[in-house]
């Protein structure tokens, strides 16, 4: 398959967008994020934590202190690519993220700060 064909297929079938969570099961802290490529973002989150380079210093410190077994990284929700080209995917994802924070009844002090 040549590069043009690969790009065409990617555009026809974009990766699922969605909301993910990095959950500190030992202490009840969570990082909830939204992204246009949820599978890729999960890989990035885990890799950054394993390499000691996560942008959330508090999350990284907890990961280092408690170890990987104290955390669960998973997809909470996925959404389809909007059919209307005028739809702001970033805005929809942020709304979905906020809905999950409410659904999980999380208090601000339970959330790791998102950086970047």
Biopython code that builds the backbone (N, CA, C, O; Angstrom):
import numpy as np
from Bio.PDB.StructureBuilder import StructureBuilder

atoms = [
    (1, "UNK", "N", (0.863, -1.165, 0.000)),
    (1, "UNK", "CA", (0.000, 0.000, 0.000)),
    (1, "UNK", "C", (0.916, 1.236, 0.000)),
    (1, "UNK", "O", (1.838, 1.332, 0.809)),
    (2, "UNK", "N", (0.654, 2.158, -0.898)),
    (2, "UNK", "CA", (1.474, 3.367, -0.938)),
    (2, "UNK", "C", (0.967, 4.404, 0.066)),
    (2, "UNK", "O", (-0.098, 4.245, 0.663)),
    (3, "UNK", "N", (1.743, 5.452, 0.234)),
    (3, "UNK", "CA", (1.439, 6.470, 1.233)),
    (3, "UNK", "C", (0.104, 7.158, 0.965)),
    (3, "UNK", "O", (-0.664, 7.392, 1.898)),
    (4, "UNK", "N", (-0.181, 7.483, -0.288)),
    (4, "UNK", "CA", (-1.449, 8.147, -0.632)),
    (4, "UNK", "C", (-2.643, 7.290, -0.236)),
    (4, "UNK", "O", (-3.632, 7.786, 0.304)),
    (5, "UNK", "N", (-2.535, 6.017, -0.508)),
    (5, "UNK", "CA", (-3.618, 5.091, -0.170)),
    (5, "UNK", "C", (-3.795, 5.007, 1.347)),
    (5, "UNK", "O", (-4.922, 4.982, 1.842)),
    (6, "UNK", "N", (-2.694, 4.964, 2.074)),
    (6, "UNK", "CA", (-2.760, 4.901, 3.538)),
    (6, "UNK", "C", (-3.415, 6.163, 4.102)),
    (6, "UNK", "O", (-4.230, 6.070, 5.020)),
    (7, "UNK", "N", (-3.078, 7.329, 3.577)),
    (7, "UNK", "CA", (-3.668, 8.585, 4.030)),
    (7, "UNK", "C", (-5.157, 8.611, 3.724)),
    (7, "UNK", "O", (-5.959, 9.035, 4.556)),
    (8, "UNK", "N", (-5.530, 8.155, 2.520)),
    (8, "UNK", "CA", (-6.939, 8.124, 2.128)),
    (8, "UNK", "C", (-7.730, 7.218, 3.082)),
    (8, "UNK", "O", (-8.811, 7.595, 3.533)),
    (9, "UNK", "N", (-7.210, 6.055, 3.385)),
    (9, "UNK", "CA", (-7.900, 5.128, 4.297)),
    (9, "UNK", "C", (-8.016, 5.712, 5.703)),
    (9, "UNK", "O", (-9.042, 5.564, 6.367)),
    (10, "UNK", "N", (-6.960, 6.372, 6.141)),
    (10, "UNK", "CA", (-6.987, 6.995, 7.473)),
    (10, "UNK", "C", (-8.080, 8.054, 7.537)),
    (10, "UNK", "O", (-8.826, 8.126, 8.514)),
    (11, "UNK", "N", (-8.171, 8.871, 6.502)),
    (11, "UNK", "CA", (-9.182, 9.933, 6.484)),
    (11, "UNK", "C", (-10.593, 9.354, 6.410)),
    (11, "UNK", "O", (-11.524, 9.921, 6.982)),
    (12, "UNK", "N", (-10.756, 8.241, 5.717)),
    (12, "UNK", "CA", (-12.062, 7.601, 5.627)),
    (12, "UNK", "C", (-12.442, 6.909, 6.932)),
    (12, "UNK", "O", (-13.625, 6.799, 7.255)),
    (13, "UNK", "N", (-11.455, 6.447, 7.674)),
    (13, "UNK", "CA", (-11.687, 5.724, 8.927)),
    (13, "UNK", "C", (-10.796, 6.286, 10.026)),
    (13, "UNK", "O", (-9.844, 5.630, 10.448)),
    (14, "UNK", "N", (-11.096, 7.495, 10.493)),
    (14, "UNK", "CA", (-10.243, 8.070, 11.542)),
    (14, "UNK", "C", (-10.338, 7.242, 12.823)),
    (14, "UNK", "O", (-11.341, 6.569, 13.063)),
    (15, "UNK", "N", (-9.283, 7.297, 13.645)),
    (15, "UNK", "CA", (-9.334, 6.551, 14.909)),
    (15, "UNK", "C", (-10.428, 7.124, 15.803)),
    (15, "UNK", "O", (-10.762, 8.304, 15.699)),
    (16, "UNK", "N", (-10.980, 6.299, 16.672)),
    (16, "UNK", "CA", (-12.040, 6.784, 17.552)),
    (16, "UNK", "C", (-11.557, 7.887, 18.489)),
    (16, "UNK", "O", (-10.479, 7.798, 19.077)),
    (17, "UNK", "N", (-12.371, 8.915, 18.613)),
    (17, "UNK", "CA", (-12.135, 9.981, 19.581)),
    (17, "UNK", "C", (-12.832, 9.569, 20.869)),
    (17, "UNK", "O", (-13.760, 8.761, 20.845)),
    (18, "UNK", "N", (-12.389, 10.119, 21.985)),
    (18, "UNK", "CA", (-13.074, 9.755, 23.215)),
    (18, "UNK", "C", (-12.465, 10.321, 24.468)),
    (18, "UNK", "O", (-11.607, 11.204, 24.440)),
    (19, "UNK", "N", (-12.943, 9.779, 25.573)),
    (19, "UNK", "CA", (-12.537, 10.190, 26.910)),
    (19, "UNK", "C", (-11.840, 9.005, 27.568)),
    (19, "UNK", "O", (-12.291, 7.864, 27.467)),
    (20, "UNK", "N", (-10.734, 9.299, 28.241)),
    (20, "UNK", "CA", (-9.964, 8.252, 28.906)),
    (20, "UNK", "C", (-9.737, 8.639, 30.367)),
    (20, "UNK", "O", (-9.936, 9.787, 30.764)),
    (21, "UNK", "N", (-9.319, 7.657, 31.146)),
    (21, "UNK", "CA", (-9.017, 7.901, 32.554)),
    (21, "UNK", "C", (-7.725, 7.190, 32.931)),
    (21, "UNK", "O", (-7.467, 6.064, 32.503)),
    (22, "UNK", "N", (-6.928, 7.862, 33.732)),
    (22, "UNK", "CA", (-5.801, 7.249, 34.426)),
    (22, "UNK", "C", (-6.211, 7.299, 35.888)),
    (22, "UNK", "O", (-6.266, 8.368, 36.496)),
    (23, "UNK", "N", (-6.497, 6.129, 36.442)),
    (23, "UNK", "CA", (-7.075, 6.050, 37.792)),
    (23, "UNK", "C", (-6.048, 5.487, 38.785)),
    (23, "UNK", "O", (-5.503, 4.400, 38.594)),
    (24, "UNK", "N", (-5.809, 6.244, 39.823)),
    (24, "UNK", "CA", (-4.978, 5.795, 40.935)),
    (24, "UNK", "C", (-5.917, 5.041, 41.867)),
    (24, "UNK", "O", (-6.615, 5.654, 42.675)),
    (25, "UNK", "N", (-5.937, 3.719, 41.760)),
    (25, "UNK", "CA", (-6.899, 2.922, 42.522)),
    (25, "UNK", "C", (-6.523, 2.842, 43.998)),
    (25, "UNK", "O", (-7.368, 2.527, 44.836)),
    (26, "UNK", "N", (-5.283, 3.120, 44.315)),
    (26, "UNK", "CA", (-4.846, 3.073, 45.711)),
    (26, "UNK", "C", (-5.331, 4.277, 46.506)),
    (26, "UNK", "O", (-5.609, 4.164, 47.699)),
    (27, "UNK", "N", (-5.435, 5.441, 45.844)),
    (27, "UNK", "CA", (-5.749, 6.666, 46.575)),
    (27, "UNK", "C", (-6.945, 7.443, 46.029)),
    (27, "UNK", "O", (-7.297, 8.496, 46.562)),
    (28, "UNK", "N", (-7.570, 6.927, 44.966)),
    (28, "UNK", "CA", (-8.791, 7.543, 44.466)),
    (28, "UNK", "C", (-8.619, 8.783, 43.605)),
    (28, "UNK", "O", (-9.596, 9.473, 43.318)),
    (29, "UNK", "N", (-7.396, 9.076, 43.190)),
    (29, "UNK", "CA", (-7.151, 10.221, 42.307)),
    (29, "UNK", "C", (-7.317, 9.776, 40.855)),
    (29, "UNK", "O", (-7.062, 8.619, 40.521)),
    (30, "UNK", "N", (-7.749, 10.706, 39.990)),
    (30, "UNK", "CA", (-7.916, 10.379, 38.576)),
    (30, "UNK", "C", (-7.471, 11.523, 37.682)),
    (30, "UNK", "O", (-7.521, 12.695, 38.054)),
    (31, "UNK", "N", (-7.041, 11.145, 36.506)),
    (31, "UNK", "CA", (-6.807, 12.089, 35.418)),
    (31, "UNK", "C", (-7.813, 11.708, 34.350)),
    (31, "UNK", "O", (-7.812, 10.572, 33.875)),
    (32, "UNK", "N", (-8.668, 12.636, 33.968)),
    (32, "UNK", "CA", (-9.641, 12.375, 32.909)),
    (32, "UNK", "C", (-9.323, 13.321, 31.766)),
    (32, "UNK", "O", (-9.243, 14.537, 31.941)),
    (33, "UNK", "N", (-9.145, 12.733, 30.595)),
    (33, "UNK", "CA", (-8.815, 13.536, 29.433)),
    (33, "UNK", "C", (-9.686, 13.170, 28.251)),
    (33, "UNK", "O", (-10.351, 12.134, 28.241)),
    (34, "UNK", "N", (-9.670, 14.042, 27.252)),
    (34, "UNK", "CA", (-10.426, 13.826, 26.020)),
    (34, "UNK", "C", (-9.482, 14.054, 24.849)),
    (34, "UNK", "O", (-8.639, 14.950, 24.891)),
    (35, "UNK", "N", (-9.622, 13.249, 23.808)),
    (35, "UNK", "CA", (-8.679, 13.305, 22.702)),
    (35, "UNK", "C", (-9.313, 12.795, 21.407)),
    (35, "UNK", "O", (-10.198, 11.940, 21.448)),
    (36, "UNK", "N", (-8.871, 13.307, 20.269)),
    (36, "UNK", "CA", (-9.392, 12.819, 18.995)),
    (36, "UNK", "C", (-8.884, 11.422, 18.617)),
    (36, "UNK", "O", (-9.417, 10.812, 17.690)),
    (37, "UNK", "N", (-7.870, 10.904, 19.312)),
    (37, "UNK", "CA", (-7.354, 9.556, 19.057)),
    (37, "UNK", "C", (-7.138, 8.884, 20.401)),
    (37, "UNK", "O", (-6.042, 8.924, 20.959)),
    (38, "UNK", "N", (-8.183, 8.270, 20.909)),
    (38, "UNK", "CA", (-8.153, 7.750, 22.282)),
    (38, "UNK", "C", (-7.175, 6.585, 22.444)),
    (38, "UNK", "O", (-6.509, 6.505, 23.476)),
    (39, "UNK", "N", (-7.062, 5.693, 21.482)),
    (39, "UNK", "CA", (-6.133, 4.567, 21.613)),
    (39, "UNK", "C", (-4.693, 5.071, 21.625)),
    (39, "UNK", "O", (-3.878, 4.624, 22.432)),
    (40, "UNK", "N", (-4.392, 5.991, 20.737)),
    (40, "UNK", "CA", (-3.050, 6.558, 20.700)),
    (40, "UNK", "C", (-2.713, 7.307, 21.977)),
    (40, "UNK", "O", (-1.581, 7.249, 22.457)),
    (41, "UNK", "N", (-3.683, 8.002, 22.523)),
    (41, "UNK", "CA", (-3.453, 8.773, 23.744)),
    (41, "UNK", "C", (-3.197, 7.856, 24.935)),
    (41, "UNK", "O", (-2.371, 8.174, 25.790)),
    (42, "UNK", "N", (-3.898, 6.719, 25.003)),
    (42, "UNK", "CA", (-3.650, 5.777, 26.102)),
    (42, "UNK", "C", (-2.204, 5.299, 26.058)),
    (42, "UNK", "O", (-1.535, 5.213, 27.088)),
    (43, "UNK", "N", (-1.731, 4.989, 24.855)),
    (43, "UNK", "CA", (-0.342, 4.556, 24.709)),
    (43, "UNK", "C", (0.620, 5.659, 25.150)),
    (43, "UNK", "O", (1.616, 5.389, 25.820)),
    (44, "UNK", "N", (0.318, 6.900, 24.772)),
    (44, "UNK", "CA", (1.167, 8.034, 25.128)),
    (44, "UNK", "C", (1.203, 8.251, 26.643)),
    (44, "UNK", "O", (2.265, 8.502, 27.213)),
    (45, "UNK", "N", (0.040, 8.154, 27.292)),
    (45, "UNK", "CA", (-0.028, 8.336, 28.742)),
    (45, "UNK", "C", (0.835, 7.289, 29.460)),
    (45, "UNK", "O", (1.644, 7.619, 30.327)),
    (46, "UNK", "N", (0.645, 6.036, 29.082)),
    (46, "UNK", "CA", (1.399, 4.946, 29.728)),
    (46, "UNK", "C", (2.904, 5.104, 29.476)),
    (46, "UNK", "O", (3.713, 4.943, 30.389)),
    (47, "UNK", "N", (3.264, 5.419, 28.241)),
    (47, "UNK", "CA", (4.675, 5.569, 27.894)),
    (47, "UNK", "C", (5.306, 6.702, 28.704)),
    (47, "UNK", "O", (6.392, 6.539, 29.260)),
    (48, "UNK", "N", (4.627, 7.845, 28.769)),
    (48, "UNK", "CA", (5.163, 8.986, 29.515)),
    (48, "UNK", "C", (5.352, 8.631, 30.989)),
    (48, "UNK", "O", (6.366, 8.991, 31.588)),
    (49, "UNK", "N", (4.390, 7.931, 31.570)),
    (49, "UNK", "CA", (4.509, 7.536, 32.976)),
    (49, "UNK", "C", (5.663, 6.559, 33.175)),
    (49, "UNK", "O", (6.426, 6.681, 34.133)),
    (50, "UNK", "N", (5.787, 5.601, 32.281)),
    (50, "UNK", "CA", (6.871, 4.621, 32.402)),
    (50, "UNK", "C", (8.248, 5.254, 32.220)),
    (50, "UNK", "O", (9.230, 4.802, 32.809)),
    (51, "UNK", "N", (8.314, 6.301, 31.404)),
    (51, "UNK", "CA", (9.588, 6.983, 31.155)),
    (51, "UNK", "C", (9.880, 8.081, 32.189)),
    (51, "UNK", "O", (10.961, 8.670, 32.188)),
    (52, "UNK", "N", (8.898, 8.352, 33.077)),
    (52, "UNK", "CA", (9.080, 9.376, 34.094)),
    (52, "UNK", "C", (8.960, 10.790, 33.558)),
    (52, "UNK", "O", (9.531, 11.724, 34.119)),
    (53, "UNK", "N", (8.206, 10.948, 32.458)),
    (53, "UNK", "CA", (8.128, 12.262, 31.818)),
    (53, "UNK", "C", (6.703, 12.776, 31.643)),
    (53, "UNK", "O", (6.443, 13.591, 30.757)),
    (54, "UNK", "N", (5.785, 12.313, 32.472)),
    (54, "UNK", "CA", (4.399, 12.766, 32.335)),
    (54, "UNK", "C", (4.296, 14.247, 32.675)),
    (54, "UNK", "O", (5.004, 14.739, 33.553)),
    (55, "UNK", "N", (3.409, 14.960, 31.975)),
    (55, "UNK", "CA", (3.270, 16.400, 32.190)),
    (55, "UNK", "C", (2.605, 16.739, 33.525)),
    (55, "UNK", "O", (2.781, 17.845, 34.036)),
    (56, "UNK", "N", (1.845, 15.801, 34.095)),
    (56, "UNK", "CA", (1.269, 16.025, 35.421)),
    (56, "UNK", "C", (2.282, 15.549, 36.456)),
    (56, "UNK", "O", (2.464, 14.349, 36.659)),
    (57, "UNK", "N", (2.929, 16.495, 37.098)),
    (57, "UNK", "CA", (3.976, 16.157, 38.078)),
    (57, "UNK", "C", (3.416, 15.362, 39.253)),
    (57, "UNK", "O", (4.074, 14.456, 39.764)),
    (58, "UNK", "N", (2.200, 15.702, 39.680)),
    (58, "UNK", "CA", (1.585, 14.987, 40.802)),
    (58, "UNK", "C", (1.295, 13.535, 40.424)),
    (58, "UNK", "O", (1.570, 12.620, 41.201)),
    (59, "UNK", "N", (0.741, 13.329, 39.234)),
    (59, "UNK", "CA", (0.465, 11.968, 38.760)),
    (59, "UNK", "C", (1.771, 11.191, 38.628)),
    (59, "UNK", "O", (1.851, 10.035, 39.044)),
    (60, "UNK", "N", (2.784, 11.814, 38.055)),
    (60, "UNK", "CA", (4.064, 11.126, 37.887)),
    (60, "UNK", "C", (4.661, 10.745, 39.231)),
    (60, "UNK", "O", (5.184, 9.642, 39.388)),
    (61, "UNK", "N", (4.587, 11.650, 40.203)),
    (61, "UNK", "CA", (5.127, 11.357, 41.535)),
    (61, "UNK", "C", (4.387, 10.181, 42.175)),
    (61, "UNK", "O", (5.010, 9.316, 42.790)),
    (62, "UNK", "N", (3.056, 10.150, 42.030)),
    (62, "UNK", "CA", (2.273, 9.034, 42.585)),
    (62, "UNK", "C", (2.622, 7.725, 41.881)),
    (62, "UNK", "O", (2.746, 6.685, 42.527)),
    (63, "UNK", "N", (2.780, 7.776, 40.569)),
    (63, "UNK", "CA", (3.155, 6.586, 39.789)),
    (63, "UNK", "C", (4.501, 6.057, 40.271)),
    (63, "UNK", "O", (4.668, 4.854, 40.473)),
    (64, "UNK", "N", (5.445, 6.952, 40.451)),
    (64, "UNK", "CA", (6.785, 6.549, 40.900)),
    (64, "UNK", "C", (6.733, 5.952, 42.306)),
    (64, "UNK", "O", (7.420, 4.973, 42.596)),
    (65, "UNK", "N", (5.928, 6.537, 43.163)),
    (65, "UNK", "CA", (5.837, 6.106, 44.564)),
    (65, "UNK", "C", (5.066, 4.794, 44.712)),
    (65, "UNK", "O", (5.477, 3.914, 45.468)),
    (66, "UNK", "N", (3.946, 4.662, 43.992)),
    (66, "UNK", "CA", (3.051, 3.515, 44.176)),
    (66, "UNK", "C", (3.297, 2.374, 43.185)),
    (66, "UNK", "O", (2.981, 1.220, 43.477)),
    (67, "UNK", "N", (3.851, 2.686, 42.036)),
    (67, "UNK", "CA", (4.095, 1.674, 41.013)),
    (67, "UNK", "C", (2.911, 1.522, 40.066)),
    (67, "UNK", "O", (1.788, 1.917, 40.378)),
    (68, "UNK", "N", (3.184, 0.946, 38.916)),
    (68, "UNK", "CA", (2.189, 0.796, 37.852)),
    (68, "UNK", "C", (0.965, -0.008, 38.284)),
    (68, "UNK", "O", (-0.138, 0.247, 37.800)),
    (69, "UNK", "N", (1.139, -0.970, 39.183)),
    (69, "UNK", "CA", (0.017, -1.823, 39.600)),
    (69, "UNK", "C", (-1.069, -1.055, 40.355)),
    (69, "UNK", "O", (-2.182, -1.555, 40.516)),
    (70, "UNK", "N", (-0.756, 0.145, 40.815)),
    (70, "UNK", "CA", (-1.742, 0.951, 41.554)),
    (70, "UNK", "C", (-2.593, 1.801, 40.611)),
    (70, "UNK", "O", (-3.407, 2.603, 41.069)),
    (71, "UNK", "N", (-2.413, 1.633, 39.293)),
    (71, "UNK", "CA", (-3.108, 2.466, 38.320)),
    (71, "UNK", "C", (-3.831, 1.642, 37.266)),
    (71, "UNK", "O", (-3.391, 0.558, 36.883)),
    (72, "UNK", "N", (-4.953, 2.188, 36.810)),
    (72, "UNK", "CA", (-5.706, 1.628, 35.697)),
    (72, "UNK", "C", (-5.819, 2.735, 34.655)),
    (72, "UNK", "O", (-6.190, 3.866, 34.967)),
    (73, "UNK", "N", (-5.492, 2.390, 33.412)),
    (73, "UNK", "CA", (-5.603, 3.343, 32.306)),
    (73, "UNK", "C", (-6.584, 2.733, 31.318)),
    (73, "UNK", "O", (-6.349, 1.648, 30.786)),
    (74, "UNK", "N", (-7.703, 3.449, 31.071)),
    (74, "UNK", "CA", (-8.729, 2.866, 30.214)),
    (74, "UNK", "C", (-9.563, 3.922, 29.510)),
    (74, "UNK", "O", (-9.558, 5.097, 29.879)),
    (75, "UNK", "N", (-10.278, 3.475, 28.488)),
    (75, "UNK", "CA", (-11.207, 4.326, 27.746)),
    (75, "UNK", "C", (-12.533, 4.336, 28.498)),
    (75, "UNK", "O", (-13.051, 3.286, 28.876)),
    (76, "UNK", "N", (-13.074, 5.527, 28.710)),
    (76, "UNK", "CA", (-14.392, 5.648, 29.342)),
    (76, "UNK", "C", (-15.500, 5.713, 28.300)),
    (76, "UNK", "O", (-16.588, 5.175, 28.507)),
    (77, "UNK", "N", (-15.220, 6.373, 27.179)),
    (77, "UNK", "CA", (-16.259, 6.614, 26.185)),
    (77, "UNK", "C", (-15.608, 6.933, 24.845)),
    (77, "UNK", "O", (-14.521, 7.510, 24.799)),
    (78, "UNK", "N", (-16.268, 6.560, 23.766)),
    (78, "UNK", "CA", (-15.823, 6.900, 22.421)),
    (78, "UNK", "C", (-16.961, 7.585, 21.682)),
    (78, "UNK", "O", (-18.134, 7.310, 21.931)),
    (79, "UNK", "N", (-16.601, 8.476, 20.773)),
    (79, "UNK", "CA", (-17.612, 9.120, 19.938)),
    (79, "UNK", "C", (-17.208, 8.993, 18.477)),
    (79, "UNK", "O", (-16.030, 8.887, 18.136)),
    (80, "UNK", "N", (-18.219, 9.008, 17.637)),
    (80, "UNK", "CA", (-17.996, 8.947, 16.194)),
    (80, "UNK", "C", (-17.535, 10.307, 15.692)),
    (80, "UNK", "O", (-17.831, 11.339, 16.292)),
    (81, "UNK", "N", (-16.816, 10.291, 14.597)),
    (81, "UNK", "CA", (-16.433, 11.534, 13.926)),
    (81, "UNK", "C", (-17.720, 12.246, 13.513)),
    (81, "UNK", "O", (-18.577, 11.632, 12.877)),
    (82, "UNK", "N", (-17.876, 13.534, 13.861)),
    (82, "UNK", "CA", (-19.104, 14.255, 13.502)),
    (82, "UNK", "C", (-19.291, 14.312, 11.984)),
    (82, "UNK", "O", (-18.339, 14.548, 11.241)),
    (83, "UNK", "N", (-20.526, 14.092, 11.537)),
    (83, "UNK", "CA", (-20.816, 14.156, 10.108)),
    (83, "UNK", "C", (-20.856, 15.600, 9.622)),
    (83, "UNK", "O", (-20.487, 15.885, 8.483)),
    (84, "UNK", "N", (-21.301, 16.504, 10.480)),
    (84, "UNK", "CA", (-21.370, 17.919, 10.127)),
    (84, "UNK", "C", (-19.964, 18.518, 10.197)),
    (84, "UNK", "O", (-19.358, 18.537, 11.269)),
    (85, "UNK", "N", (-19.436, 19.010, 9.067)),
    (85, "UNK", "CA", (-18.080, 19.557, 9.077)),
    (85, "UNK", "C", (-17.941, 20.800, 9.953)),
    (85, "UNK", "O", (-16.820, 21.182, 10.291)),
    (86, "UNK", "N", (-19.039, 21.436, 10.326)),
    (86, "UNK", "CA", (-18.992, 22.615, 11.181)),
    (86, "UNK", "C", (-18.913, 22.284, 12.658)),
    (86, "UNK", "O", (-18.760, 23.183, 13.485)),
    (87, "UNK", "N", (-19.013, 21.014, 13.003)),
    (87, "UNK", "CA", (-18.985, 20.593, 14.400)),
    (87, "UNK", "C", (-17.570, 20.711, 14.958)),
    (87, "UNK", "O", (-16.605, 20.291, 14.318)),
    (88, "UNK", "N", (-17.454, 21.280, 16.142)),
    (88, "UNK", "CA", (-16.163, 21.417, 16.804)),
    (88, "UNK", "C", (-15.918, 20.170, 17.660)),
    (88, "UNK", "O", (-16.459, 20.046, 18.759)),
    (89, "UNK", "N", (-15.103, 19.254, 17.146)),
    (89, "UNK", "CA", (-14.835, 17.997, 17.839)),
    (89, "UNK", "C", (-14.201, 18.254, 19.203)),
    (89, "UNK", "O", (-14.534, 17.578, 20.177)),
    (90, "UNK", "N", (-13.303, 19.210, 19.280)),
    (90, "UNK", "CA", (-12.633, 19.520, 20.543)),
    (90, "UNK", "C", (-13.650, 19.944, 21.605)),
    (90, "UNK", "O", (-13.555, 19.540, 22.764)),
    (91, "UNK", "N", (-14.614, 20.754, 21.200)),
    (91, "UNK", "CA", (-15.657, 21.210, 22.130)),
    (91, "UNK", "C", (-16.531, 20.042, 22.580)),
    (91, "UNK", "O", (-16.859, 19.922, 23.761)),
    (92, "UNK", "N", (-16.905, 19.182, 21.632)),
    (92, "UNK", "CA", (-17.726, 18.005, 21.988)),
    (92, "UNK", "C", (-16.988, 17.088, 22.952)),
    (92, "UNK", "O", (-17.578, 16.557, 23.893)),
    (93, "UNK", "N", (-15.705, 16.906, 22.715)),
    (93, "UNK", "CA", (-14.918, 16.057, 23.597)),
    (93, "UNK", "C", (-14.824, 16.649, 25.004)),
    (93, "UNK", "O", (-14.910, 15.916, 25.990)),
    (94, "UNK", "N", (-14.649, 17.958, 25.103)),
    (94, "UNK", "CA", (-14.566, 18.593, 26.425)),
    (94, "UNK", "C", (-15.899, 18.470, 27.163)),
    (94, "UNK", "O", (-15.918, 18.256, 28.375)),
    (95, "UNK", "N", (-17.011, 18.603, 26.441)),
    (95, "UNK", "CA", (-18.324, 18.420, 27.069)),
    (95, "UNK", "C", (-18.482, 16.995, 27.578)),
    (95, "UNK", "O", (-18.991, 16.777, 28.677)),
    (96, "UNK", "N", (-18.045, 16.024, 26.780)),
    (96, "UNK", "CA", (-18.124, 14.624, 27.188)),
    (96, "UNK", "C", (-17.237, 14.374, 28.407)),
    (96, "UNK", "O", (-17.627, 13.644, 29.318)),
    (97, "UNK", "N", (-16.064, 14.969, 28.428)),
    (97, "UNK", "CA", (-15.159, 14.860, 29.579)),
    (97, "UNK", "C", (-15.840, 15.393, 30.843)),
    (97, "UNK", "O", (-15.805, 14.748, 31.891)),
    (98, "UNK", "N", (-16.453, 16.561, 30.739)),
    (98, "UNK", "CA", (-17.139, 17.148, 31.890)),
    (98, "UNK", "C", (-18.298, 16.262, 32.357)),
    (98, "UNK", "O", (-18.536, 16.127, 33.557)),
    (99, "UNK", "N", (-19.010, 15.664, 31.411)),
    (99, "UNK", "CA", (-20.111, 14.755, 31.765)),
    (99, "UNK", "C", (-19.584, 13.575, 32.572)),
    (99, "UNK", "O", (-20.226, 13.143, 33.529)),
    (100, "UNK", "N", (-18.411, 13.046, 32.192)),
    (100, "UNK", "CA", (-17.843, 11.916, 32.927)),
    (100, "UNK", "C", (-17.400, 12.324, 34.328)),
    (100, "UNK", "O", (-17.547, 11.553, 35.277)),
    (101, "UNK", "N", (-16.865, 13.522, 34.460)),
    (101, "UNK", "CA", (-16.473, 14.000, 35.789)),
    (101, "UNK", "C", (-17.703, 14.057, 36.687)),
    (101, "UNK", "O", (-17.647, 13.661, 37.852)),
    (102, "UNK", "N", (-18.815, 14.552, 36.144)),
    (102, "UNK", "CA", (-20.068, 14.606, 36.908)),
    (102, "UNK", "C", (-20.612, 13.211, 37.183)),
    (102, "UNK", "O", (-21.043, 12.920, 38.299)),
    (103, "UNK", "N", (-20.596, 12.345, 36.170)),
    (103, "UNK", "CA", (-21.125, 10.990, 36.315)),
    (103, "UNK", "C", (-20.374, 10.205, 37.391)),
    (103, "UNK", "O", (-20.973, 9.446, 38.153)),
    (104, "UNK", "N", (-19.065, 10.396, 37.440)),
    (104, "UNK", "CA", (-18.251, 9.694, 38.438)),
    (104, "UNK", "C", (-18.244, 10.410, 39.788)),
    (104, "UNK", "O", (-17.612, 9.960, 40.743)),
    (105, "UNK", "N", (-18.967, 11.546, 39.845)),
    (105, "UNK", "CA", (-19.103, 12.333, 41.066)),
    (105, "UNK", "C", (-17.738, 12.675, 41.674)),
    (105, "UNK", "O", (-17.507, 12.502, 42.871)),
    (106, "UNK", "N", (-16.844, 13.166, 40.811)),
    (106, "UNK", "CA", (-15.500, 13.510, 41.248)),
    (106, "UNK", "C", (-15.438, 14.941, 41.759)),
    (106, "UNK", "O", (-16.008, 15.855, 41.164)),
    (107, "UNK", "N", (-14.752, 15.112, 42.848)),
    (107, "UNK", "CA", (-14.531, 16.437, 43.418)),
    (107, "UNK", "C", (-13.227, 16.981, 42.826)),
    (107, "UNK", "O", (-12.354, 16.203, 42.439)),
    (108, "UNK", "N", (-13.089, 18.294, 42.754)),
    (108, "UNK", "CA", (-11.865, 18.879, 42.185)),
    (108, "UNK", "C", (-10.577, 18.347, 42.818)),
    (108, "UNK", "O", (-9.565, 18.187, 42.136)),
    (109, "UNK", "N", (-10.622, 18.078, 44.111)),
    (109, "UNK", "CA", (-9.406, 17.597, 44.785)),
    (109, "UNK", "C", (-9.041, 16.150, 44.417)),
    (109, "UNK", "O", (-7.958, 15.678, 44.761)),
    (110, "UNK", "N", (-9.949, 15.447, 43.716)),
    (110, "UNK", "CA", (-9.662, 14.082, 43.273)),
    (110, "UNK", "C", (-9.044, 14.052, 41.872)),
    (110, "UNK", "O", (-8.649, 12.989, 41.393)),
    (111, "UNK", "N", (-8.961, 15.197, 41.222)),
    (111, "UNK", "CA", (-8.493, 15.258, 39.837)),
    (111, "UNK", "C", (-7.033, 15.686, 39.758)),
    (111, "UNK", "O", (-6.633, 16.698, 40.333)),
    (112, "UNK", "N", (-6.255, 14.898, 39.039)),
    (112, "UNK", "CA", (-4.902, 15.342, 38.723)),
    (112, "UNK", "C", (-5.029, 16.511, 37.746)),
    (112, "UNK", "O", (-5.908, 16.521, 36.884)),
    (113, "UNK", "N", (-4.160, 17.471, 37.890)),
    (113, "UNK", "CA", (-4.173, 18.637, 37.002)),
    (113, "UNK", "C", (-3.680, 18.236, 35.617)),
    (113, "UNK", "O", (-2.652, 17.574, 35.473)),
    (114, "UNK", "N", (-4.435, 18.651, 34.599)),
    (114, "UNK", "CA", (-4.041, 18.431, 33.198)),
    (114, "UNK", "C", (-3.083, 19.546, 32.813)),
    (114, "UNK", "O", (-3.357, 20.720, 33.062)),
    (115, "UNK", "N", (-1.983, 19.188, 32.220)),
    (115, "UNK", "CA", (-1.003, 20.160, 31.748)),
    (115, "UNK", "C", (-0.787, 19.922, 30.258)),
    (115, "UNK", "O", (-0.628, 18.785, 29.814)),
    (116, "UNK", "N", (-0.783, 20.995, 29.507)),
    (116, "UNK", "CA", (-0.478, 20.895, 28.084)),
    (116, "UNK", "C", (-1.557, 20.389, 27.254)),
    (116, "UNK", "O", (-1.397, 20.268, 26.040)),
]
sb = StructureBuilder()
sb.init_structure("model")
sb.init_model(0)
sb.init_chain("A")
sb.init_seg("    ")
for serial, (resi, resn, name, xyz) in enumerate(atoms, 1):
    if name == "N":
        sb.init_residue(resn, " ", resi, " ")
    sb.init_atom(name, np.array(xyz, "f"), 0.0, 1.0, " ", f" {name:<3s}", serial, name[0])
structure = sb.get_structure()
